[in-house]
Amino acid sequence: MKLPSIIIISALSLAACHSATSKQESTNDKSSDIEQKEIAVKDTTPRVIGIGGIFFKSKNPKEINEWYSKNLGLAIEYNNAVFEYRNANNPNDINYLIWSPFKEQTDYFNPSQKDFMINYRVQNIEGLVRNLKNSGATVVDSITTYDYGKFVHILDPEGTKIELWEPIDSVLTKISGKTNK
């Protein structure tokens, strides 16, 4: 597979820069790392930053939870499997992804006709909703705020309902039970 020229040029430029600056003191490297982390923390661009949940319809959520627990080892609590992982930009922060079967008759996925819904973790949910509205996307409801974050639902061009979540993971850490790591 051929790499686009820009990627090769960028890689070569980075290698040349690294070679030319490899003699700098380690304190310069540390301050550069700190600056990069500060830039990452300050980024408030309205966008998706990860997956927050996978939700799907099931004929029998209790049985499907038991099967996944028994056969795949998922720790299930309150009809959910909660996956715990570290934030790449701030490894001290714990993030969560929720996996949850819903009863087939649920109306939670409405107006979508799909049997699933993806929850995306976002930053700057207000800005993201504003951008979505400006681009003509269907915003299903208003932003709702809970102790553990803000939520809103949209439809993609194929009518799939998407849940956007700006999480407050520290609250979830305090109230969490069983998790999958």
N, C-alpha and C positions, 0 to 999 in steps of 0.2 A: 504494500500500500504506500503510495507516495504521500509525503507530507506537503502541505501547502508551503510555498516558498517563504512566506512571511514567518512561519513558525521556525523554519531552518535558520533564516537570517536572525531572528530574535534569539534563538538558542546560541548561535555563534557569537552574537553581540554580548550576550550574558557571559559566555565563557571568556571572552576577551576582557570584559570588565572585571570579572572575578580574578583572572590571571594578573591583571595590572594592579589590582588593589589587594592582592593576597598578603602583601607585606604590611598592611595597616595593623595597628595595635588592636587587640581583642576588645578594648573598651569602645572603639568605634563601631565594631560589629554589634556589641550589646546595645549601644544607643540607637543604632539602626533598627534592631529588632524591636526596641521599645517604641520607636516612632511608627513602625509598621503596625504594631498592635494598637497604638492610639488611633491610627487612621481607621483600622477595622472597627474599633469600638465606636467611633464617631460617625460611621456610615449610617445614615438614616434614609437612604434611597428606598422609596416604596417598591418592594419586590418580595417574591417568595424566597425564603432562606432554607427550606427543608420540607420534609413530610412530617405531618403531625398526627395523622391517623388514617387507617384503612377501615372502612365500614362497608358491610355487605349484608344482603338479605339472606336469611337461612330458613329452611322449613322448620327446623327445630334447633334454636340457638343453644339450648342446654346440652343436647346431645353433641352438637358440633364442638362446643367448648370442651366437653369431656374427651372427645376423640383427639382434638389437638393437644390437650393436656397429656393424655395417656401415650399417644403415639409420637408426638413431636416435642414433648416436654415443656410446653408453654405453661407458665404460672398464670392461672386465671383467677381473677377476683372481681366480683360485681359484674359479671358478664363481659369482662374486658381482659385482654393481655396488655400489660404496660411494658414497653421496652424503654430501658434507660440507657442513655449514651452521653458522652461528653461533647461539649461545644468545641469545635475546631479552633475558633478564634479566642476562646477563653476556657481552657481545659478544666478550670475549677468549677465551671457551671455544669450542672446536670440538666440534660434535655430529655424529653419524653416523646414517645410515639405510641398511640393507642390503636390496638387492633380489636375490633368488636363486631360480632354478628348481631344483626337485628332481626326481629320477627318479620316474616314475609309480608305481613299486612301493614307494616309501618308506613306512616305518611311522612316520616322525617326526610325522605329523599325527594319528596314532591317539590316542584312540579316535574322533576325528571322521571322518565320511565325506566331508567337504568336500575340494576340490582345492586349497585355499589355507589359509594361516594368517597372521594379522597379529601382529606383535610390537609391543607398546606400551611405550614408555619410561615408567617410573614413578619416583616418589620414595617412600621409606619402604615398601619392599616387604613388610617384616614386618608393619607396621601394616595395609597393604592386604590381605594374606592373612588376617589376623585378622578384619578387617571383612567380607571375602568369606565366610569360614566362618560368621561370626555371622549373616549374611543368607541362609545356606543354599546359596550357590553351590558348584559342584563344583570342588574343587581337585584336579587330576590327580596331582600329585607334590609333593615337598618342595622348598624353596628350595635351589638349588645355587649355590655361589660359585666364581667364576673370577677370574683377575687383572683382567679387564675388566668385571666386574659380577656381579650376582646374577640368577638366572632361576627362574621357576616357571611352570607351565602350568595353565590353568583351562579350563572349558567354559562358553560362553554358553548361554542358555536354548534355543537351536536346535541345540545340540551342536557348535558350531564351536569348535575348539581355539584358544586364545589364548595367546600367549607374553608374559609380563610380564618386563621387563628393567629393573633398576636399574643403569644403566651407570656405568662409570668411564672416561669418554672420554679422559682423559689417557693411559691405557695404550694405547688404540687409536691415538691420535695418534702415539705412539712407534713402533708396529709397522705402521702403515698403509702401503700401497703406492699404487697408482693410485686416485684418487678422482674423482668427478664433482662439479663445482662449479657 
